[in-house]
Amino acid sequence: MKYNYADGKLTIFLQEEIDMNSCRILRGIIDGYIMKYQPYELVLDLSEVKFMDSSGIGLILGRYNLIKLLDSKMTIINASNSIRRLIELSNIKLECVQHE
């Protein structure tokens, strides 16, 4: 996982698979970056994610709730069609953009 922080915007580049095993590690790392930088916007770039299960939806929802506590916004970019559909079906109300 890579990240970039610039001008109040924290971008997290997620990779490969987001499943139950990877979510345990990702949750702590992402939350650490959020608390360190307290960004006005969190961007999750899913361009390298090949698979995501319900644990991934839980990961996204948890970060969304944390970002809302900071009165910030969250955007998902470059999700595949299947992952974007999974996000839509989960009824998470956030912006999902194909290309930034």
N, C-alpha and C positions, 0 to 999 in steps of 0.2 A: 504494500500500500504506500502510495506517495501522497504528499499534500503540498499545497501552496497557500501562503497567506500574504495578501497584499491589499492595502487600502481598506481594511475592515472586512474583507471578503475571504473566507476560508473555503478552499476547494479541496475535497478529498477524492482521490482517484482510486476507486475500488477495482479489484482484479479477480479474474477467474470465477470462483464459486463463492456464493454467500449462502452458507448453510449453517446448521446447528453448531458444528465444530468451529467454523471460522468466526461466527458471530460472537462467541465468548471473548475472543481476543480483540476483534474489531471494536466492540462496544467500549471497552476500557480505553483503547487508543484514541478513538474518535472523541469520546467524552473528555479525555485529557486535553486534546487540542481545543475543543470548544471552551473549556474552562480557562485554559491558558490565554487564548486570544479574545474570547467573548466577541465574536464577529457580529456585524450587522446582518450578514448573510452567510449561510452555509450552503455550499453547492456540492452535491454528490454526483461525480462523473462515473457513470456506469458503462462507459464505452468498452471496457475490457472484461466486463462480467458476462460469463457464458451461461451461468445457471444461478437461480435464486429460488429458495423454497420459502415456506411460511416464516421460518426463523429470520430470513432477510427482511420480510415485511415488518416483523417485530422490531428489528434493528432500526429500520427507517422510521417507524412510528415513534420509537423511543427517542431518537435524535430530534425528530420533529417536535415532540413535547418539550424536550430540553431547550431547544432553540426558541420556542414560544415563551418559555419562562424568562428568557433574556430579552423579550420583545424584539426578536430578530425574525428573519424569514429564511425559508429553506427552499431550494430548487433542486430538482433532479434533472441531469442532462445526459443525453446520449444513451438512453436505455433502449435495449432491443424491443421489438414489437411485443414479444411474449412477456418480457419483464414489465413493460409499460402496461400491458393488459392486466397482469397480476396486481400491479399497484392500483389501477383503476377499480378492479373488482374488490379490493380491500377497503375502498371508500375513503382513502386518505386524501384530504383536500389540500394538495400542494401542486405547485407548478411542475410540469414534466415536459421539458423541452428536448427536441431531438438534437439540435446543434446549437452551441453557444456562439 
